[in-house]
Amino acid sequence: MKYKKSRKLNSGDTVAVLSPSWGGPSVFTHVYENGLKILKSWGLQIKEFPTTRMEPTFLRDNPRIRAKDINDAFADPEVKAIFTSIGGDDSVRILPFLDKDIIINNPKILIGYSDTSTLHTFASLLGLISFYGPSIMAGFSQMNSLPENFKAHVREILFEPGDNYEYKAYEKYSDGYPDWANKKNLGKVNQLKNNDGWHWLQGDTRVQGELFGGCIEVLEMMKATKFWPSQKFWKNKIFFLETSEEKPSLHYVDHVLRNYGMLGVFDQISGFIFSRARDYSDDEKKELEDKIINIISKEFNKPNLPVVANFDIGHTDPQLILPLGVKAEIDCQNKKVNLVETWLKDK
């Protein structure tokens, strides 16, 4: 599949901020508006759509209306990118109401994570590059409390695309945020911890493939639906998974990975990346990694498949942005993960 690339962002551009999942902006408006300040500081103009600040119960009851805002944002020639306000747990319900023709014929940046995995998968199956990264309320709002290189990374990915990009592990990270109901916590993250880097679990080669993946629990909601990728889709993909703030049990992760094995995914992909698991202890992370290797290497006989864990994606901060559909490289010998093609167009 040849993926369509959107245009990079420039100062002065108008961007949409949507709530395709939970109506967080109506509950914690101060957190939402604090995140918008970052976009505005970059010279971006904000365009909200009817559901952006609607209350959660109405949004949950009306998936068709949420989908209409997505269709309208893609169709709007003024909008150059779409940022999600926050995740949730039911955006899979909006997929039947998305307009494939509008979305694929109006490529633009789509960025978010967690429950936005459904939209990323939808976009990937259409052949549109999208960006797995921070949302306005979870990531952007806390950006000034996180290492400065996080803000620089996000800006570079969205505004300054190159022909290649070398990812670097952040030196510190945080598991989540203090209580948003207490306005004294605005923009803060939980205590920063030292990061020991990525864990290279197996493989000694250099492989390339198009990035695809998302939140492990959200992707489970999509399996066996008509919005799930076919087996041929997985050929030579670099597949990534991350865990949510729900902290799925090791038993659950074990079963999900085994299911991917039974679907033939590990026979098709060229590499596998797993996130820094949110709220797991060091012992639990070690057990998780043991399970990953046991399933991939032993149960499904892929001892040479490159596997990298403790990667800076998903529900811990700061995040790295992964562009789905863009060709990446895992270099096991030099312990590097790179993008090996440009991810956005200049014009």
N, C-alpha and C positions, 0 to 999 in steps of 0.2 A: 504494500500500500504506500502511495506517495502522500505524505501528510501536508496539509495546507498550513502555512505560517502566517501569523498576524504581523502587523506593523508594530515596531517598538513604540514605547511611550515617549512623548516630548512634553516639556513644560508648557502649560496652557491647554493641554488635552482635557476633554471631558470624559469622566469614567462613571460607570454605573455602580452603585452599591445596592445589592439585593439580599433578600432573606429567603432563600429557597428551602430552608429547613425550619429551625426554631426561630421564634420571634424575639430574639434576645434584645434588639435595640429598644423595644417598648418596655422591657423589664429593667434593664440596666443602661438607661440612656446615657449616663455619664461615661460609662466604659466605651460605648459605641462612639460617642462624639470625640472622645479622647483619641481613638484610633483614626478618625477622620483627619485629625490635626496633622498627622504625618503626611497623608496624601496632599493636603493643602500646602504643607511646607515645601513640597516638591513642585508646586505650581500647578497642581491638577485641580480641575473643576469637578465638583461632586454633583451627580444627578441621581436622585432617589426616585424609585418607582412606587406605585400605590401600596404594595405590600411590604416595603422595606421596614417601616416602623409599626406595622400592624401587630396586634397582640397575639400571643401564641395560640390560644384556643381557636381563634378564627382561622389562622394560618393552617393549623392541623386539620381543621374541618374542610378546608378548601384548597386541595392540591392543584386544581385546575387554574385557580387564580394565580398561584405562585408560578406555575408554568407559563402563564400568559406574560408575566413580567420578564421572564427569561427570553421568551420569543421576541417581545417588544424591544428589549435591550439589544439583542443581536440585530434586529431590523433597523434600529435607530442609527442613522448615519453620523450623528453627532457623537455617539458613544464609541470610544476607542478601546475600552477594557471593561471587564466585569469583575468586581471584587465581591466576595460573599461576606456578609456581616459576621456570621458564625456558623457552626455546624448544627447538628441535631440528630434525629434518628428516624426520619420517615421520608426523606427526599426521593426515595425509590418510587413513591406514589405519584410523583409529578411526571415521571418519564413517559407514560402513554400520551401525555398532552403536549409534549415538545414537538416543534415543527422542524423536521430534519432539513427541509429545503432552506428555510430561513437561516438556520444555524450554519450549515455548511457553505452557503453562498455569501455569508457575511462574517468571515473569520475575524476574530478579535481575541485578545487576551482574556482568559478565564482563570481566576486564581482563587484557591481555597483548599481546605483539607477536611479530614474526618468525613462527615456525611456528604460532603461535596464529591466524594469518590464516585457516587452514582453519576454525576454530571460529567466527571472526567472520563468515565468508562463510555458514556454515551458519545462524547466528543471523539474519543479514540476510535470507536467503531465507525464513525463518520469519516475519519481521516483528518481530524482537526487537532493541532497541538494545543494542549492546555497545561496549566502550571500548578503543581501540587505544592502549596506553600501556605503561609500564614493568612488568617482571616482578620477582618478589621478589629473585632473584639478580643480575639485570642492570637496575639502576635504583634499586630500593628499598635494596639493600644499600650502594650508594655515595652515597646521598642526602645524607649529612652532609659529603661532600667536594665537593659541587656547589653552585652559587649558591643562596642561601636562597629565591629566588623560585620555584625548581623545587618544593621541598617545599610552598610555599604554593599553587602552581598545582594540584598533585595533590590536596591536601586540599580546595581550593575546588571542584574538579570533582566529587569524590566525596561531600563532606559539605554543600556550600553552593550548590546549583543556583540559578540565577537565570533570568530571562526571556530573557537574552541574555548573550553573553560575547565580549570582544574579545581575540584572541590577540596576543601580543607575542613578537618574536624574543628569544632569550636573547643576552646580550652576549658570552658565552664558551661554548665547547663542548670536548668531548674525544672523540677516536676510541678507544674501547675502554678496557681495563683492564690493569694490570700482572698478572703471572703469579699466578693464584689459588692455585697450589700453595704459594707462599711466604706464610705467614700474616702476615708483616710488611706485606703489601700489602692486608690486609683493609680493605674499605670505600673503597679508593682508586681513582682514575681516572688514566688517562694525562694527560700535561701539558695543561692548559687552553690553548686558543688563542682569539684574538680572532675574533668572528663578524661578518662584514660585512652581516648581515641577509639578508632574503629577496631573491631575484632575480626581478624582474617582467619576464618574457621577452616576453610579448605580451598584447594586449587593452587596451581603453580603456573598458570598460563595467562595470556592476555586475550580477552574476548570483547566483542562488540555486539551491540544490539539496541533496538529501540526501547526506550523506557516505558514501562507500564506498571501500574499498581495502585495501592490505596490502603484504606483502613480495613484491617482484617475482618472486623465485625460487620462493617457496612457492605463489603463485597459479598459476604455470606447471604445478605438479603436479596442479592441479585441472581444468585445461582439458580439455574433451571428456568429462568424467565427468558423472554425473547430478547432481552437487553444484555444477555451474557455473551461473552466472546465465544466464537466457534473454536474448535481445536486448532485449525490452521492459523488462527490469529496469533497464537503463542510462539510461532516459529521464530527463533533467534531473539526473542524479547529478553531484556534485562528486567526482571520482575522484582518489585519491592512491596513489602508489607509493613504496616505499623499498627501498634495497639493503642486503644483509646484510654480515656480517663476512667473507664469502667474497670480497667485492669482485668482483662479476661484471664481466667485461670490457665495454668500450664496444661492442664488436662484438655481444656478447650482448644488451645493453640495446637496441641499435639494432634487432635482429631481433624482440625481444619487443614493442617499441612498434609496429613495422610490423605485427605480428600483431594487436594491438588495433585498428589501423586497418582491417585486412582483416575483422575481426569486426564492424565498423561502430560501435565504441565511440565514436570521436571525432565521429561524426555524431549521437550521442545525448546525450552528457554536456554539462553547461553550463559546466564548468571543470575544470582539471587541475592537480594539485599534485604536485611531485616533491621527495623528501627531500634533506637534506644528505647526500651520498653518503659512506659510511664509507671512510676511508683513501684517498680520491682526492686527488691533488695539485690545486693551483689550476688548472694547465693541463688536467688531465683533467676537472675540473669544467666548465671552459669548453667543452671539446670535447663533453662530455655534453650541455650545454645547447644547443649548436649542433645536435647530432643531434636533440634533442627538437623544436626548432623546424622543422628541415628536414623531419622526418617529418610533424608535425601540420600545419604551415602549407603546405608545398610539395607533399609527396607525397599528402596527403589533403585539401588545399585548405580548411584551417580557419584562415586567418590572423587571425581575430577571436576565436578561442576563448581565454579568459583562461588563461594558464599562469604558475604561480608555482613557482620552484625554490629549492633551498637551504633548504627548510622544516625546522623542528626536530622531525622525527618519526623514529622507527625506531632504527637501530643506533648513533647517536651520542647522547651525553648532554650536557645534560639534554634530555628529550623533552617535547613537548606532547602532551596526550591528545586524541584525536579520537574523538567518539562516532559510531559508524556508525549511519546511519538518521536522524540529527538534521539538520534543515535548517540549512545554513550559507550564508554570503554571501562572495563575493570582490568587493571594491570596488577596481578597478584605478586609478581616478582618485585615490582617497585612500590607496591602498596599504594596505588593511586586509583582514583575514580574521576573520569573526565567526561565532559561533553566533547564530541569530536566533529560536530557540525554546528553551524549557527542555528539559533533557536527562534529568532525573530528577524523580520525584514527591516531594513532602514526606511523604506518608503512603501 
